[in-house]
Amino acid sequence: MSRTRISSAAVIGATGVVYGDIGTSPLYAFAAAHKAAAALPAGVAVLGTLSLIFSSLLVVVSLKYLAIVLRADNDGEGGILALLARLDRQLQAGKWSHRLLLMGMLGAALFYCDAIITPAISVLSAVEGLAVLRPAAAELVLPIALGILVGLFLVQHRGTARVSSLFGPVMVLWFVVLGAAGIASIAMTPKILLALNPAFAWLALTTQPALAFAIVGAVFLAVTGGEALYADMGHFGRGAVRVAWFGLVWPGLVLNYFGQGALLLRSPSLADSPFYRLVPEAALPALIVLATAATVIASQATITGAFSITKQAVQLDLLPRVRIIQTSARERGQIYVPVANWTLLVAVLVVAAAFGSSERLSAAYGAAVAGTMWITTVLAAVVARLDWRWPGVAVWTVFPLLLGIDTVFLAGNLAKVAQGAWVPLTLAAGLFVIFDVWRNGREQLQRQRQLDSMAVPMRDLPRYVAGVGRVPGAAVFLASRPDTLPGAFLRNLELNSVVHETVVFLHVEFQRVPKVPDGSRLDITDLGNGVYDVRARYGFMETPDIPQALVGCARLGLRVRAEYTYFLGRHVVVPVVQRREGRWQRRLFAWLQRRATGAAEFFGMPPKRLAILSTVVEL
């Protein structure tokens, strides 16, 4: 009985969080696809686009993501960075490892763009129902949508723990309503079921080949939540995600899309908003309220996903340290990242105001997600061959088919560059540059430290402490590399010529797994003369807590009589003006480092027991 209750709760929760994005696609996807195919004969436009949507949901979501990609989790966590981390364990450093890393970085950058556009298009499409109910209210749609978006981001600091229990039931009701409205319409025009025949999909693409890319780009809107469901799978597990899809979400979506198609076969003049025209006018206010709630939930899911991606990127050293706040004592994945929240808010408001409607925004939506999906397929193919040990014939049979479909969708969305697709692609390119500059800058900083003789091997410790005065107390020196003495320790010796009675060199290591078991968290090595080397390991989904780690050290035998004082070394990067090569990259890296969250705040160190020692490094 217990297992049944837990499984049911997980399925309901997955329905609310994992499928919030793809679940709101009926608001705009079929309307956009039908408009792209409007030049085709009426029957072909309806049946063809509907057949393409059905086939896309079947192959891209049910086959690719649910049956295959969900297997590529990293200790239960999903998302493109988790996939990249899992793949990294299978490859040795080399050109292919580097290329796959770059692909993963690009995929993460594109995912951020999804988190920008999804709230804008979802909320706009829901509020636009007011114009269907009262045409005179059309001018109020944008202000109301912007107000909802501002409110959504303002409450992010509260966390999702208090409201997450409502997500599942609301979305369950949403999918039931989707299905019921679709069934009622299908019953009046059962001819729409002919769209189950894939021949109509082929007919839609070949009747006027010049329209094919535009149609495909619009149809893709129906599957844009596929990558989000993969990123959110860690909250509930792949089993619950699959049951929710096949048991409720997929049937509800398919029935509603077919219901919209049946409506247009009966009344082609209602193509402006087929979703809202499915219900009687008396039920329209309630549907608008429900749709708005569903889009807020869908937006919340993508925003939370952006927070998780930010945390993973920081811990994989693709971004500078930022402030990360845990919003739930029980759910580790519930976090709040202020800089990501406010950056997303500004970007979402600008995008929503600039495009003004879901119809215009649909041209921009899709390019970023299509790129992420394409990269996910490539990385999953490598995982299937190296990790799952699939035979080569199986890999070359399945993945070229999936990659071919992804390529068609990507090409269809790239055809909309002039209409707005350039916006997410430009944003993604900027984020990719930041990832690459930060990663390369960190590597250059380490090399420069060695050239400047700031990196002293750990084996030289006895020579540095011999004959130096000892003072009472315990000192913790955060070390960036396990084989060298911490810069703050050397700087303290240089300035004060003393060593504390007890010294801890603390190395925080982020493993390429989501979570590290408590039994493997800490390793302590006695270096002699009251100096200890401590390795504290964390997964990329965990928030390090140094004081708590020292409590764990005490349980393992490292007990001190004094309160710890924390010493941090800070490198102040100064770009060398005379060096022209990579000048703007070095300046950007220096700018990013100055704005990175301090290690003390990032690692939870008490500010009253903290000393920071700075060293200038020229790059």
C-alpha positions as CSV (number, residue, x, y, z in Angstrom):
1,M,0.0,0.0,0.0
2,S,2.8,2.4,0.8
3,R,4.5,1.9,-2.5
4,T,1.2,2.5,-4.3
5,R,0.6,5.8,-2.4
6,I,4.2,7.0,-3.1
7,S,3.9,6.0,-6.8
8,S,0.6,7.8,-7.2
9,A,2.0,11.0,-5.5
10,A,5.0,10.8,-7.8
11,V,2.9,10.4,-10.9
12,I,0.7,13.4,-9.9
13,G,3.7,15.5,-9.1
14,A,5.4,14.6,-12.4
15,T,2.2,15.6,-14.2
16,G,2.4,19.0,-12.6
17,V,6.1,19.8,-12.8
18,V,7.6,17.7,-15.6
19,Y,4.8,18.2,-18.1
20,G,3.9,21.8,-17.4
21,D,5.8,23.1,-20.4
22,I,4.6,20.6,-23.1
23,G,1.1,20.6,-21.5
24,T,0.3,24.2,-22.4
25,S,1.4,23.8,-26.0
26,P,-2.2,23.3,-27.2
27,L,-2.8,26.9,-26.5
28,Y,-0.8,28.0,-29.5
29,A,0.9,25.1,-31.3
30,F,-2.0,23.9,-33.6
31,A,-3.1,27.4,-34.4
32,A,0.5,28.3,-35.4
33,A,0.9,25.1,-37.5
34,H,-2.4,25.6,-39.3
35,K,-1.6,29.2,-40.1
36,A,1.8,28.1,-41.6
37,A,-0.1,25.6,-43.8
38,A,-3.0,28.0,-44.6
39,A,-2.0,28.1,-48.3
40,L,-2.7,24.4,-48.7
41,P,-6.2,23.0,-49.5
42,A,-8.4,23.3,-46.4
43,G,-8.6,19.5,-45.8
44,V,-4.8,19.0,-46.3
45,A,-4.0,22.0,-44.0
46,V,-6.0,20.6,-41.1
47,L,-5.4,16.8,-41.5
48,G,-1.8,17.3,-42.6
49,T,-0.6,19.5,-39.8
50,L,-2.5,17.4,-37.2
51,S,-0.9,14.2,-38.6
52,L,2.5,15.9,-38.2
53,I,1.8,16.9,-34.6
54,F,0.6,13.4,-33.8
55,S,3.7,11.8,-35.4
56,S,6.0,14.2,-33.7
57,L,4.6,13.5,-30.2
58,L,4.9,9.8,-31.0
59,V,8.5,9.7,-32.2
60,V,10.1,12.7,-30.5
61,V,8.5,12.5,-27.0
62,S,7.3,8.9,-26.6
63,L,10.1,7.1,-28.5
64,K,13.1,9.4,-28.2
65,Y,12.7,10.9,-24.7
66,L,10.5,8.5,-22.8
67,A,11.8,5.2,-24.2
68,I,15.5,6.1,-24.8
69,V,16.9,9.4,-23.4
70,L,15.4,9.0,-19.9
71,R,17.7,6.0,-19.5
72,A,20.6,8.4,-19.8
73,D,20.3,9.8,-16.3
74,N,23.2,10.6,-14.1
75,D,22.4,9.0,-10.7
76,G,18.8,9.8,-11.2
77,E,19.3,13.4,-12.4
78,G,18.4,14.5,-16.0
79,G,19.2,17.4,-18.2
80,I,21.9,18.1,-20.8
81,L,24.6,19.0,-18.2
82,A,23.9,15.8,-16.3
83,L,24.1,13.9,-19.6
84,L,27.4,15.6,-20.3
85,A,28.8,14.7,-16.8
86,R,27.8,11.1,-17.3
87,L,29.5,11.1,-20.7
88,D,32.6,12.7,-19.4
89,R,33.2,9.6,-17.2
90,Q,33.3,7.5,-20.3
91,L,35.9,9.5,-22.3
92,Q,39.5,10.3,-21.9
93,A,40.7,13.9,-22.4
94,G,41.1,14.4,-26.1
95,K,39.7,16.2,-29.1
96,W,36.4,14.3,-29.1
97,S,35.9,14.9,-25.3
98,H,36.6,18.6,-25.9
99,R,34.1,18.8,-28.8
100,L,31.4,17.1,-26.8
101,L,32.1,19.5,-24.0
102,L,31.5,22.4,-26.3
103,M,28.3,20.8,-27.6
104,G,27.1,20.4,-24.0
105,M,27.9,24.0,-23.2
106,L,26.0,25.1,-26.3
107,G,23.0,23.0,-25.3
108,A,23.0,24.5,-21.8
109,A,23.1,28.0,-23.3
110,L,20.1,27.1,-25.6
111,F,18.2,25.7,-22.6
112,Y,18.4,29.1,-20.9
113,C,16.7,30.7,-23.9
114,D,13.8,28.2,-23.4
115,A,13.5,29.5,-19.9
116,I,13.2,33.0,-21.2
117,I,10.7,32.4,-24.0
118,T,8.5,29.8,-22.4
119,P,7.1,32.1,-19.6
120,A,6.5,34.9,-22.1
121,I,4.6,32.8,-24.8
122,S,2.7,30.7,-22.3
123,V,1.3,33.5,-20.2
124,L,0.6,35.6,-23.3
125,S,-1.3,32.8,-25.0
126,A,-3.4,32.2,-21.8
127,V,-4.3,35.8,-21.3
128,E,-5.2,36.2,-24.9
129,G,-8.3,34.3,-24.2
130,L,-9.7,37.5,-22.8
131,A,-9.7,38.9,-26.4
132,V,-11.8,35.9,-27.4
133,L,-14.2,36.5,-24.6
134,R,-14.3,40.3,-25.0
135,P,-12.7,41.7,-28.1
136,A,-12.5,45.1,-26.5
137,A,-10.1,43.7,-23.9
138,A,-7.4,43.0,-26.5
139,E,-5.5,46.1,-25.4
140,L,-5.3,44.8,-21.9
141,V,-3.7,41.4,-22.8
142,L,-0.1,42.6,-22.7
143,P,-0.2,44.7,-19.5
144,I,-2.0,41.9,-17.7
145,A,0.5,39.3,-19.0
146,L,3.4,41.5,-17.9
147,G,1.9,41.9,-14.5
148,I,1.5,38.2,-14.1
149,L,5.1,37.6,-15.1
150,V,6.4,40.2,-12.7
151,G,4.4,38.6,-9.9
152,L,5.7,35.2,-10.8
153,F,9.3,36.2,-10.5
154,L,8.8,38.3,-7.3
155,V,7.6,35.2,-5.4
156,Q,10.5,33.0,-6.5
157,H,12.5,33.7,-3.3
158,R,9.7,31.9,-1.4
159,G,10.6,28.7,-3.1
160,T,8.2,26.1,-4.6
161,A,7.9,23.9,-1.5
162,R,4.7,25.6,-0.3
163,V,2.9,25.5,-3.7
164,S,4.3,22.5,-5.4
165,S,1.6,20.3,-3.9
166,L,-0.9,22.3,-5.9
167,F,0.9,21.8,-9.2
168,G,0.0,18.2,-9.7
169,P,-3.8,18.4,-9.0
170,V,-4.1,21.6,-11.2
171,M,-2.3,20.0,-14.1
172,V,-4.3,16.8,-13.7
173,L,-7.5,18.8,-14.0
174,W,-5.9,20.7,-17.0
175,F,-5.2,17.5,-18.9
176,V,-8.7,16.1,-18.1
177,V,-10.3,19.3,-19.4
178,L,-8.0,19.1,-22.5
179,G,-9.2,15.6,-23.3
180,A,-12.8,16.2,-22.5
181,A,-13.0,19.2,-24.8
182,G,-11.3,17.3,-27.5
183,I,-13.6,14.3,-27.2
184,A,-16.7,16.5,-27.5
185,S,-15.4,18.0,-30.7
186,I,-14.2,14.8,-32.2
187,A,-17.6,13.2,-31.6
188,M,-19.1,15.9,-33.8
189,T,-16.6,15.4,-36.6
190,P,-15.1,11.9,-36.4
191,K,-13.6,12.3,-39.8
192,I,-10.7,14.0,-38.1
193,L,-9.4,10.6,-37.0
194,L,-8.1,10.2,-40.6
195,A,-5.1,12.3,-39.4
196,L,-3.8,9.2,-37.7
197,N,-2.7,8.1,-41.1
198,P,0.9,9.4,-41.6
199,A,0.2,9.8,-45.3
200,F,-1.5,13.1,-44.5
201,A,1.7,14.3,-42.9
202,W,3.6,13.5,-46.0
203,L,0.9,15.2,-48.1
204,A,1.2,18.4,-46.1
205,L,5.0,18.6,-46.7
206,T,4.9,17.7,-50.4
207,T,1.8,19.5,-51.7
208,Q,3.7,22.8,-51.7
209,P,7.4,22.1,-50.8
210,A,8.1,25.8,-50.4
211,L,6.0,25.8,-47.2
212,A,7.5,22.6,-45.7
213,F,10.1,24.3,-43.5
214,A,7.6,26.8,-42.2
215,I,5.1,24.1,-41.4
216,V,7.7,21.9,-39.6
217,G,8.9,24.9,-37.6
218,A,5.4,25.6,-36.4
219,V,4.6,21.9,-35.7
220,F,7.7,21.8,-33.5
221,L,5.9,24.0,-31.0
222,A,3.9,20.9,-29.9
223,V,7.0,19.1,-28.7
224,T,9.1,21.9,-27.2
225,G,8.6,20.6,-23.7
226,G,10.5,17.4,-24.4
227,E,13.9,18.7,-23.2
228,A,12.3,20.2,-20.1
229,L,10.7,16.9,-19.1
230,Y,14.2,15.3,-19.3
231,A,15.7,18.1,-17.2
232,D,13.1,17.7,-14.5
233,M,13.0,13.9,-14.3
234,G,15.3,13.8,-11.2
235,H,12.5,15.1,-9.0
236,F,10.2,12.1,-9.5
237,G,12.1,9.3,-11.3
238,R,11.7,8.0,-14.8
239,G,9.0,5.5,-13.8
240,A,6.6,8.2,-12.6
241,V,7.4,10.4,-15.6
242,R,6.6,7.6,-18.0
243,V,3.4,6.6,-16.3
244,A,2.2,10.2,-16.2
245,W,2.9,10.6,-20.0
246,F,1.3,7.4,-21.3
247,G,-1.5,7.4,-18.7
248,L,-2.8,11.0,-18.9
249,V,-0.6,13.6,-20.6
250,W,-0.2,12.1,-24.0
251,P,-3.9,11.1,-24.3
252,G,-5.0,14.5,-23.2
253,L,-2.8,16.3,-25.6
254,V,-3.7,14.1,-28.6
255,L,-7.4,14.4,-27.9
256,N,-7.3,18.1,-27.7
257,Y,-5.2,18.6,-30.8
258,F,-7.6,16.4,-32.7
259,G,-10.6,18.3,-31.2
260,Q,-9.1,21.5,-32.5
261,G,-8.7,20.0,-35.9
262,A,-12.3,18.7,-35.9
263,L,-13.4,22.2,-35.0
264,L,-11.6,23.7,-38.1
265,L,-13.1,21.1,-40.4
266,R,-16.5,22.3,-39.3
267,S,-15.8,26.0,-39.0
268,P,-12.6,27.1,-40.8
269,S,-13.3,30.7,-39.8
270,L,-12.4,29.9,-36.2
271,A,-8.7,29.4,-37.0
272,D,-7.7,32.5,-35.0
273,S,-8.1,30.7,-31.7
274,P,-9.2,27.1,-32.1
275,F,-8.3,26.2,-28.5
276,Y,-10.7,28.6,-26.8
277,R,-13.4,28.0,-29.4
278,L,-13.6,24.4,-28.3
279,V,-15.7,25.2,-25.2
280,P,-19.1,27.0,-24.9
281,E,-18.9,30.7,-24.3
282,A,-20.3,30.3,-20.8
283,A,-17.4,28.0,-19.9
284,L,-14.8,30.3,-21.4
285,P,-14.0,32.4,-18.2
286,A,-13.3,29.3,-16.2
287,L,-11.1,27.9,-19.0
288,I,-9.1,31.2,-19.2
289,V,-8.5,31.0,-15.4
290,L,-7.4,27.4,-15.6
291,A,-5.2,28.1,-18.7
292,T,-3.6,31.0,-16.9
293,A,-2.9,28.8,-13.8
294,A,-1.5,26.1,-16.1
295,T,0.8,28.5,-17.9
296,V,2.1,29.9,-14.6
297,I,2.9,26.4,-13.5
298,A,4.6,25.7,-16.9
299,S,6.6,28.9,-16.4
300,Q,7.6,28.0,-12.9
301,A,8.9,24.6,-14.1
302,T,11.2,26.3,-16.7
303,I,12.4,28.9,-14.2
304,T,13.2,26.2,-11.6
305,G,15.0,24.3,-14.4
306,A,17.1,27.4,-15.1
307,F,18.0,27.6,-11.4
308,S,19.2,24.0,-11.5
309,I,21.1,24.5,-14.7
310,T,22.8,27.5,-13.2
311,K,23.9,25.6,-10.2
312,Q,25.2,22.7,-12.3
313,A,27.1,25.1,-14.5
314,V,28.8,26.8,-11.5
315,Q,29.8,23.4,-10.1
316,L,31.1,22.2,-13.5
317,D,33.1,25.5,-13.7
318,L,31.3,26.9,-16.6
319,L,30.1,30.0,-14.7
320,P,31.4,32.1,-11.9
321,R,30.2,31.4,-8.4
322,V,26.8,32.9,-7.7
323,R,24.6,33.1,-4.6
324,I,22.4,30.0,-4.3
325,I,19.7,29.8,-1.6
326,Q,18.2,26.5,-0.5
327,T,14.5,27.0,-0.2
328,S,13.5,23.6,1.3
329,A,15.0,21.7,4.1
330,R,13.7,18.4,2.6
331,E,14.0,18.8,-1.1
332,R,17.6,19.5,-2.2
333,G,16.6,20.4,-5.7
334,Q,14.4,23.4,-4.6
335,I,16.8,26.3,-4.8
336,Y,16.6,30.0,-5.5
337,V,19.4,31.8,-7.5
338,P,18.8,35.6,-7.2
339,V,21.0,36.7,-10.1
340,A,19.4,34.1,-12.5
341,N,15.9,35.1,-11.3
342,W,16.3,38.9,-11.9
343,T,18.2,38.3,-15.2
344,L,15.4,36.1,-16.4
345,L,12.8,38.6,-15.3
346,V,14.3,41.4,-17.3
347,A,14.8,39.1,-20.4
348,V,11.2,37.7,-20.2
349,L,9.7,41.2,-19.9
350,V,11.7,42.5,-22.8
351,V,10.8,39.6,-25.0
352,A,7.1,39.7,-24.1
353,A,6.9,43.4,-24.7
354,A,8.9,43.4,-27.9
355,F,6.8,40.7,-29.6
356,G,3.5,41.6,-28.0
357,S,1.6,38.4,-28.8
358,S,2.0,34.7,-28.7
359,E,1.5,34.5,-32.4
360,R,4.5,36.8,-33.1
361,L,6.5,35.2,-30.3
362,S,5.9,31.7,-31.8
363,A,8.3,32.6,-34.6
364,A,11.1,33.1,-32.0
365,Y,10.1,30.0,-30.0
366,G,11.5,26.7,-31.0
367,A,15.0,27.5,-32.4
368,A,16.7,27.3,-29.1
369,V,14.9,24.1,-28.0
370,A,15.4,22.4,-31.4
371,G,19.2,23.0,-31.0
372,T,19.2,21.6,-27.5
373,M,17.2,18.5,-28.6
374,W,19.7,18.0,-31.5
375,I,22.7,18.1,-29.2
376,T,20.9,15.8,-26.7
377,T,20.4,13.2,-29.4
378,V,24.1,13.3,-30.4
379,L,25.3,13.0,-26.7
380,A,22.8,10.2,-26.1
381,A,24.1,8.3,-29.1
382,V,27.6,8.4,-27.7
383,V,26.3,7.3,-24.3
384,A,24.4,4.4,-25.9
385,R,27.6,3.2,-27.6
386,L,30.1,3.7,-24.8
387,D,28.1,3.3,-21.6
388,W,25.1,1.1,-22.6
389,R,27.3,-0.9,-24.9
390,W,24.7,-1.0,-27.7
391,P,25.9,-2.8,-30.8
392,G,27.1,-0.5,-33.5
393,V,24.2,-1.6,-35.8
394,A,21.7,-0.7,-33.1
395,V,23.2,2.8,-32.7
396,W,23.4,3.4,-36.4
397,T,19.8,2.2,-36.9
398,V,18.1,4.2,-34.1
399,F,20.0,7.5,-33.7
400,P,20.4,8.6,-37.3
401,L,16.6,8.4,-37.6
402,L,16.1,10.5,-34.5
403,L,18.9,12.9,-35.5
404,G,17.3,13.2,-38.9
405,I,14.0,14.2,-37.4
406,D,15.8,16.7,-35.1
407,T,17.7,18.1,-38.0
408,V,14.4,18.7,-40.0
409,F,13.0,20.5,-36.9
410,L,16.1,22.5,-36.5
411,A,16.1,23.5,-40.1
412,G,12.4,24.4,-39.9
413,N,13.1,26.7,-37.0
414,L,16.2,28.2,-38.5
415,A,14.0,29.2,-41.5
416,K,12.3,31.6,-39.0
417,V,15.5,33.6,-38.3
418,A,14.2,36.8,-39.9
419,Q,10.8,36.5,-38.1
420,G,12.4,36.3,-34.6
421,A,14.4,33.1,-34.2
422,W,17.5,35.3,-34.2
423,V,16.6,36.4,-30.7
424,P,17.1,33.1,-28.8
425,L,20.1,32.2,-31.1
426,T,21.8,35.5,-30.3
427,L,21.2,35.1,-26.6
428,A,22.5,31.5,-26.7
429,A,25.6,32.6,-28.5
430,G,26.3,35.2,-25.8
431,L,25.8,32.7,-23.0
432,F,28.1,30.2,-24.8
433,V,30.8,32.8,-25.1
434,I,30.5,33.4,-21.3
435,F,30.8,29.7,-20.6
436,D,33.8,29.4,-22.8
437,V,35.6,32.5,-21.6
438,W,35.1,31.6,-18.0
439,R,36.3,28.0,-18.5
440,N,39.4,29.1,-20.5
441,G,40.1,32.0,-18.1
442,R,40.2,29.6,-15.1
443,E,42.6,27.4,-16.9
444,Q,44.9,30.3,-17.9
445,L,44.8,31.6,-14.3
446,Q,46.0,28.2,-13.0
447,R,48.8,28.2,-15.6
448,Q,49.8,31.7,-14.8
449,R,50.0,30.9,-11.1
450,Q,52.4,28.2,-11.8
451,L,54.5,30.5,-14.0
452,D,54.6,33.1,-11.3
453,S,55.8,30.5,-8.8
454,M,52.6,31.0,-6.7
455,A,51.9,27.3,-6.9
456,V,54.0,25.6,-4.3
457,P,54.0,21.7,-4.2
458,M,52.4,20.2,-1.1
459,R,55.6,18.2,-0.5
460,D,57.4,21.5,0.4
461,L,55.2,22.1,3.5
462,P,57.9,21.0,6.1
463,R,60.3,23.6,4.7
464,Y,57.8,26.4,5.0
465,V,56.7,25.7,8.6
466,A,60.1,24.8,10.0
467,G,61.2,27.4,12.5
468,V,58.1,29.5,12.1
469,G,56.3,30.7,15.2
470,R,53.1,28.9,16.2
471,V,50.1,30.8,17.5
472,P,47.1,29.3,19.4
473,G,43.9,28.6,17.5
474,A,42.7,26.7,14.4
475,A,42.9,27.9,10.9
476,V,41.1,26.7,7.7
477,F,42.7,27.5,4.4
478,L,40.5,26.8,1.3
479,A,42.7,25.2,-1.3
480,S,41.9,25.2,-5.0
481,R,44.2,22.4,-6.0
482,P,45.0,19.2,-4.0
483,D,48.7,19.1,-4.9
484,T,49.7,22.6,-4.0
485,L,49.8,24.7,-0.8
486,P,46.9,27.1,-0.6
487,G,47.7,30.6,-1.7
488,A,46.2,32.1,1.4
489,F,48.5,30.0,3.6
490,L,51.6,31.3,1.8
491,R,50.3,34.8,1.8
492,N,49.6,34.6,5.5
493,L,53.2,33.3,6.1
494,E,54.5,36.2,4.0
495,L,52.6,38.9,5.8
496,N,52.4,37.6,9.4
497,S,55.2,34.9,9.6
498,V,53.1,32.7,11.9
499,V,51.3,29.4,11.7
500,H,48.3,28.4,13.8
501,E,48.5,25.5,16.2
502,T,46.0,23.5,14.1
503,V,45.9,24.1,10.3
504,V,43.4,22.5,7.9
505,F,43.9,22.6,4.2
506,L,40.4,22.1,2.8
507,H,39.9,21.0,-0.7
508,V,36.3,21.1,-2.0
509,E,35.9,18.7,-4.8
510,F,32.8,18.6,-7.0
511,Q,32.2,15.1,-8.4
512,R,30.5,14.6,-11.8
513,V,27.6,12.9,-10.0
514,P,24.5,14.6,-8.6
515,K,25.1,13.6,-5.0
516,V,27.9,12.1,-2.9
517,P,27.0,9.5,-0.2
518,D,27.8,10.7,3.3
519,G,30.2,7.8,3.8
520,S,32.3,9.1,0.9
521,R,32.0,12.8,1.8
522,L,35.3,13.3,3.7
523,D,38.9,12.2,3.7
524,I,41.4,13.4,6.3
525,T,45.2,13.1,6.0
526,D,47.5,14.0,8.8
527,L,50.5,15.9,7.3
528,G,52.3,16.3,10.6
529,N,53.1,19.3,12.8
530,G,49.4,19.9,13.4
531,V,48.5,20.3,9.7
532,Y,45.7,18.3,8.2
533,D,44.6,17.8,4.6
534,V,40.8,17.4,4.3
535,R,39.0,16.5,1.1
536,A,35.3,17.4,1.1
537,R,33.4,16.0,-1.9
538,Y,30.0,17.2,-3.2
539,G,27.9,16.4,-6.2
540,F,27.0,19.0,-8.7
541,M,23.4,19.1,-7.4
542,E,24.6,19.7,-3.8
543,T,25.3,23.0,-1.9
544,P,28.6,22.8,0.0
545,D,28.5,23.8,3.7
546,I,32.1,24.1,5.0
547,P,31.2,24.5,8.7
548,Q,29.1,21.4,8.5
549,A,31.9,19.6,6.8
550,L,34.2,20.5,9.7
551,V,31.6,19.0,12.1
552,G,31.9,15.8,10.1
553,C,35.7,16.0,10.5
554,A,35.2,16.1,14.3
555,R,33.2,12.9,14.1
556,L,36.0,11.3,12.2
557,G,38.6,12.3,14.9
558,L,39.8,15.7,13.9
559,R,38.9,17.6,17.0
560,V,40.1,21.1,17.9
561,R,39.7,23.1,21.1
562,A,39.4,26.4,19.4
563,E,36.9,27.9,17.0
564,Y,38.1,27.9,13.4
565,T,39.3,31.0,11.6
566,Y,38.8,30.9,7.9
567,F,41.5,32.2,5.5
568,L,40.7,32.7,1.8
569,G,43.0,33.7,-1.0
570,R,41.6,35.9,-3.7
571,H,43.2,36.4,-7.1
572,V,42.7,39.9,-8.5
573,V,43.0,39.4,-12.3
574,V,44.5,42.3,-14.3
575,P,44.6,41.9,-18.1
576,V,47.9,42.8,-19.6
577,V,47.1,45.6,-22.0
578,Q,50.2,45.0,-24.2
579,R,49.0,41.5,-25.1
580,R,46.6,41.9,-28.0
581,E,45.8,38.2,-28.4
582,G,42.5,37.4,-26.6
583,R,42.4,40.9,-25.1
584,W,38.6,41.1,-25.0
585,Q,38.3,37.6,-23.6
586,R,40.7,38.4,-20.8
587,R,38.9,41.6,-20.0
588,L,35.6,39.7,-19.9
589,F,37.1,37.1,-17.6
590,A,38.4,39.7,-15.2
591,W,35.0,41.4,-15.2
592,L,33.2,38.2,-14.5
593,Q,35.6,37.3,-11.7
594,R,35.2,40.6,-10.0
595,R,31.4,40.0,-9.9
596,A,31.6,36.4,-8.8
597,T,30.1,35.6,-5.4
598,G,32.8,35.3,-2.8
599,A,33.9,31.9,-1.7
600,A,32.9,32.6,1.9
601,E,29.2,33.2,0.9
602,F,29.2,30.3,-1.6
603,F,30.6,27.8,0.9
604,G,28.6,29.1,3.9
605,M,31.6,30.4,5.9
606,P,30.8,32.7,8.9
607,P,31.8,36.2,7.9
608,K,32.9,37.1,11.5
609,R,35.6,34.4,11.4
610,L,36.9,35.2,8.0
611,A,40.2,36.7,6.7
612,I,40.7,37.4,2.9
613,L,44.2,37.8,1.5
614,S,44.4,39.1,-2.1
615,T,47.1,38.5,-4.8
616,V,47.3,40.3,-8.1
617,V,47.6,38.0,-11.2
618,E,48.4,39.4,-14.6
619,L,46.8,37.6,-17.6
